[in-house]
Structures are given as structure tokens and as C-alpha cells.
Amino acid sequence: LGSTVYMVCIDAKTHELVSGTSSCMMCKKLAINAGIARLVVRDDAENFRVINVSDWIEDDDSLSGKFGY
């Protein structure tokens, strides 16, 4: 599809923005399989990151044997 997804990570208990988060393996797989091209992740009120989903395919961290966030 080539779409862009915008993510804001909010703590469920405090409702505050959580900075520096990463997508889990399941979320990565869902984004890849859905044909999403980019994720824009809001880190704080001023900063964001653009993640190209194709980088997850080229640099598949599940092949390293290291898992986690």
C-alpha cells in the first residue's frame, strides 16, 4: 500500500508521552505484512523519528538471535 502510519506512544497509567520507544516484533511483522512504507513516531512534543519499514526487512533483527525491546 505504501502508506504512512503516525504513532504516539502514551503511557496507559499516566497518559503521558513515552519517548524513545521501539516497535515490538509483532508490530513490525504487522506493519511489513500490511504494506506500510513508513512509521512516524512522536518522541516528545518537539521531536519525531521516521522509520522506513524496508529497513526492518533488510536488517532483520530476528536473525541475530537477540530479542526484546
KAKA-V421414 format. One record per backbone hydrogen bond with DSSP energy under -0.5 kcal/mol. CO is the residue of the C=O (numbers start at 1). NH is the residue of the N-H. If there is no record, write none. Layout:
co = [CO & CO]
nh = [NH & NH]
//
This chain:
co = [3 & 3 & 5 & 5 & 7 & 8 & 9 & 11 & 16 & 17 & 24 & 25 & 26 & 27 & 28 & 29 & 30 & 31 & 31 & 32 & 35 & 35 & 37 & 37 & 38 & 39 & 39 & 40 & 40 & 41 & 41 & 42 & 47 & 47 & 49 & 49 & 50 & 51 & 51 & 52 & 52 & 53 & 53 & 54 & 55 & 57 & 59 & 60 & 61 & 61 & 65]
nh = [37 & 38 & 7 & 40 & 42 & 10 & 18 & 15 & 11 & 19 & 28 & 29 & 30 & 31 & 32 & 33 & 34 & 35 & 36 & 35 & 2 & 3 & 53 & 54 & 5 & 41 & 51 & 7 & 42 & 43 & 49 & 9 & 43 & 44 & 41 & 51 & 52 & 39 & 53 & 55 & 56 & 56 & 57 & 58 & 59 & 60 & 61 & 63 & 64 & 66 & 67]
//
